[in-house]
Amino acid sequence: MSTVGDFPLGASTTLAELARDPHPRLARLRAGEPVSWLPELNGWLVTRRDLAVDVMRDSATFTVDDPRFSTAQVVGPSMLSLDGAAHARHREPFAAPFRPRAVHDGFAAFIERETDRLITELEPSGAAELRRTFAGPLAVAVVTEALGLAGATTDTVLAWYDAIVRAVSDITEGLEAGPAGAAAYTELRAAVEATIADRHASSLLVSAAGRLTPPEVASNAAVMMFGGIETTEAMITNALLHLLGDPAQLALVRADPALLDGAVEESLRLEPGAAVVDRYATRDVVLGTAAVRHGDLVTVSLTGANRDPAVFPDPDRFDVRRDNARLQLGFAHGPHHCIAAHLARLETRIALHRLLDRLPELRLDLERPAAPHGLVFRKPPSLHVRW
């Protein structure tokens, strides 16, 4: 076991360090102690890509189905918090609308219109903070369109999202969740039931209702709302930060827009919006050289795995022409691979293309620097730009 002084590397690793600037520490862990016990986490942290894939593939040994899983405590069981046959039953009714062809046919035109609308509102000002005025509103609008909830506006969906996320975060941090999260989920569930009752509604929830109960549809709607807003907002914001922060790579993309796909994958590799995923060991097992015990928390660092030099040479470099960038694990892996990954990619690609096309002088505001932050979800708190 690698040590710092007389202490294992994990013992000297703080959650504050991982939230602020995790990459140097994750590199040291990955090289010397790729499955490391972190006392502050009260669990194991996996940082090597091959071991991360092993954990996420093996849902029988490393499960999400545990009472400690915070999201389930707020919204109940869903595809996010179940494994095995129960997971398949919850996930399958939502799979078809998120396949590549269905995503393009169902959402591309809407995303293009909404993206252009947001840029048109921002364009006259010559400067903006793009996380809150562009990436976030676009993500909320697409989720609202996808869910098609009866009587729900983008403002309503955002309010529900904020309250539910706050409750989940409180539980994750060991605090008691306030009443706002439960109240928001009650309203969301009522909207889901009203949508299901309207059999002519244009919503993926209606078709799912033929195979799931209304409470099950509601819990999965909450999960998709959470993932579709939080991680896609981060994906767009982080991609803009990476591109605008590297003039040489930006010039390549401007000269050849076909490189946008590579830019999106490479940004996800360098800074996935969801930095970690949690699993719980169902039995005693050796992972790498670590003796994991039944019931232990096993947290996979997607951020650490995505910079594994055994897979990605020169892993800290942003390279839009990297030929294996799609091996990144930003959408997780195995049975819990993000169901809406194709939609998130489409949304980010259109957002970047339209911004670069319509704002040719788009650049970072160097007087207001930005950097990703966060332990679980990583993105810049703000992204100020000029054009």
N, C-alpha and C positions, 0 to 999 in steps of 0.2 A: 504493500500500500504506500502510495506517495505521501510525503509529509511536508509541512512547512514548520521548520524547527522540530518540535516534538509532537506536533499535531497533524492528523490526517488533513488533506486538502479540504474535505467537506466541512470539517469542524471550524475552519477559518473562513468559510464562505457565508456571507450574509445576504439576506433577502434584499436589503437596501442596495447592495452592490449589484445584484442581478437585475434590479429594477432600473438602476441608473445607467450602467454601462457593463453589460454582462459578458461581452465577447472575450476580453483577456482572461477572465476567470474561467469561462467555459472551455477555452482552449487548453488551459492548464489541467482542468479536470479531465477533459477528453484524452489528453496525452498520458496522464499519470494515474487517473482514478476514474474511469469512464462510467462506473456505477458507484456513486458516492453517497454516503449517509450524511445528510445535512441536518444537524440538530435543530436549527431554526425552522426547517421545513417539517421536522419530525417524520422524515421519509427519505427515500432514495431518489437521487437525480441521475438520469441516464443521458449521456451526452454524445455517445458514439453512434454513428448512423446505423450500422448493422444491428446493434443491440436495440436501438430505438425501434427499428422495423420488427425485430423479433417480438418485442413487447406488444406492439400495436396489432400484429397479426394474430397473436395467441390470446383470444378473448376468454378461453377456458381457464388459463392460468392467471391472466392479468385482466381483471374485469372492471367495468364501470358500475356494475350493479351492486352498490354498497350504500348503506344508510348515510354515510358521510358525504355522498355526492351532493354538492350544494344546490345545483339547479333543480334536481328532483324534489328537494325540500320545499321549493317555492311553487313549482308548476306541476309536480307529480311525475309519474313515470312517462318516459318518452323514448324515442329512438336514441337520444343522447345518453340515457341512463339505464338502458337495458342491453342484455347480450343474448346470444343464442336465438332460439325460435321466437321469443318475445320481441327481440330487437328486429328480426326480419319481418314480423307481422306489422310492427309500427312503421318501418321504413318503406316497405315495398309499395304501399298505396301512393307514395309521393315520388317514386323513382321516375316514372315515365315523363312527367312534365320537365324534369331537369336533365334529360338526355340531350346531347349536343344539338341535334336537328330541331328538337322541340324548343329548346332555349332560344336558338336563333330566330326561328319562325315566330315564337310567342313574345319575345322581348326586345329584339334588336331595334325595331322602329320606335318603340316607346322610349328606350334608353337614349336613342339619338335625339328625339324631340325634347326630352327632359334635359339632356346635357346642353343642347343649344339654347333652351330657355334660360337656364342658369347662367350660361356665359353671356347671353344678351343682357341680362340684368347687371352683370358685373362689369362688362366691357367699358362703359363710359368713365368709370372711376380711375382706371389706370393702375390700381393697386387693390389687393384684397388679402384676406386671411382665408385660404382655400379649404382648410379642414371643415370649418363650421359653415362657410357660405357656399361650398361646392360639393366636396366629397360626402359629407354627412347628409345634406338634403337629397343628393342623388340616391344614396343608399336607402334612405327612408322611403323615397318615392317608389323605387323599384320593389321593395318589400311590400309596400301598400298595394301596388298593382298586382303583385304575385299572389298575395293572400286574398285579395278581393273581398275584404270583410265588409259586411253590410253596415252602412252608416259611419264607417271609420275614415277620417281624413288623415293626411300625413301628420298633422299636428297631434291628433289623437293617438296614432300609432307610436309616435315619438315619445309622448307622455307615458304611455304604457311601458315602453321599452326602458325609459329612464328609471322608472319606479321598480321594475322587476330586476334590472341589472343591479340597482342599489341594494336590493334585498339579498340577491345572490352574493354580492361582494361582501356584505356584512357577515353573512354566514361563513364564507370562506375565511374571513379574518377572525373568526371565533366570537363575533358579536351577535347579539339578538337582533333579528331583522324587525324593522318598524312595520306599522300596519299598511303603509302605502303600497308595498309590493303586492300584498295579498289583495288589496282593493283593486289595484290595476289588473291583476290576473282575473278577478271576478268579472270585471268589465270586458276583458278580452274574451273570456269564456262565453259571456252572454252574446257578444258579437259573432262568435263562431257558431253558436247555436242558431242565431237568427239567419246567418248565411246558409247553414245546412238546410234550414227549413225552407228557404227559397231555392227550390231545385233548379231554377233557371239562372241562378247567379253564376257569373263568370269567375269561378274560383276553384283552385285545385282542392280546396277543402271539401267541396260537394262530392266529388268522386271518391275521396278518401272516406267519407262518411258511410259509404256502402260496406266498408270492411272494418271500420273502427267505431267505437262508441263516441258520442259527442265529447265527453271529458278527454278521451285519448286524442281526438282530433285537436282539441284546444291545447293540450300540453305540447303536441308537436308543432302547432302553429306558433306557440310562444318560443320554442327552440329555434324555429326557422326565422322568426322575427329577430331574435337575439343575434344569431349568426349572420343573418343577411345585413344587419345594420353595423354591428360592432366590427366584424372582421373585414367587410368590404370597404367601409370608411377608412380603416387602417391601410388596406391594400392600395387604395387610390392615393392616399396621402403619402405613404412610404415610397410608392413608385415615383411620384412627383419629386419628392425630396432626393431620391437617388439620381434621377435623370437630370434635374436642374442643378444638382450639386456636382455634376461631372460633365463639364463642357465638351470634352472629347467624345464621350459616349452619346451625349445629346446630339452632337453634330452627325454622328453615324445614323441615328434614328431619323433625324430630319432629312437626311439624304436618302434614306431607304426606309420608308414606313413599315415595310415587311418585318423589320427588326423589332417592332413594338412587342410582338409576342415574346421574343427573347428578353426584352427589357422587363416585362411583367413577371416572367418566371424568375429572372435573376434578382429582381427586387424581393420577391417572395422568399427566395433562398437566403438572401442577406438579412432580411428582417421580416419574418412571418408575423402577420397581425396577431395570431394566437401563438404565443411563445412556448407554451407548455400544454400538455394534456395529462390528466391524472388517471391512473389505474390502481387497482388494489389486488394484492396477491391472494389467490384462492388456495394456495398450498405453499409449503416450504419449497424453494427452488434456488438453484445456483444460476445467477445471471452475470455473465462475465466471470469475475472472480468473487463476486459478492454473494453472501449467503442471505437471501431474502426470506423472511419468515411469513407464514400464513397471516394475512391481515395487514401486512405492511403497505403503506402508501408508496407507489412507484410512479414518480413524475418523469415523463419523457420531455426533455428539452428539445423541442423542434428547432429552436435557435441554434443550439449546440450541434445537433445532428446535421443541420444544413451547412455548417462550415467545417465539416470533417474533411481534412486534407487528403485522406485516403480515397475520397470520392471526387472532391472538387479541388484541383490544384490551385494554388494561390487563392485560398478561400475567402480572404477579406477583400478581394478586388471585385468591383462591379464591372461585369463584362457582358454586354448585351449579345455578344456572339458566342458565349460559352455553349459548347455543343451538348452538354448533359444537364443543363439547368433544370430540365423537367424532372430530374430525379430528386428535386427538393421536396421536403415533407410538409410544406406550409399548410396543406389541406389534410394533414394526418395520413393514415395508411390503414389498410386492412378493413374490417367490417365497418369501422366508423369514419372512413374517408368521407370528407365533406360532400353531402348529397348535392349541394348547389355550386360545386366548384366551377362548372362550365358557365353558369350565370355570372359568378363573380369575375371570372376571366373576361367574359364578354363586356361586362359593365366597365371594368378597368381599362380595357383596350379602347373602347369607344370614348371614354372620358379623356384619356391621354391624347388620342388622335385629334379629337375636336379642339381641345385646348391648344395643342401645338399648332394646329392648322389655323385657328382663328386668332391666336395671340402670338404672332411670330417673334415678338420681343420678350416673351415670358421668361422671367428670371427670378431667382431668389432675392429677397430683400436682405442684403448683407448686414444691415443695421439691426435686424431682428432675427438672429440665427435660430435654427430649429434643430432638434435632435429627438429621436424616438425615446420614449420613456414608458416604463410599466413592467411589472413582474409577470403578469398573465397575458395581458393585451398590450401590445407595443405599437405606439405611433407618436408622432410629435404632438404635444399639447396644442400647438398652433403652427401654421405654415404660411408665413407672410411672403407675398410675391409682388412683383411689379411687371409692367409691360408697356 
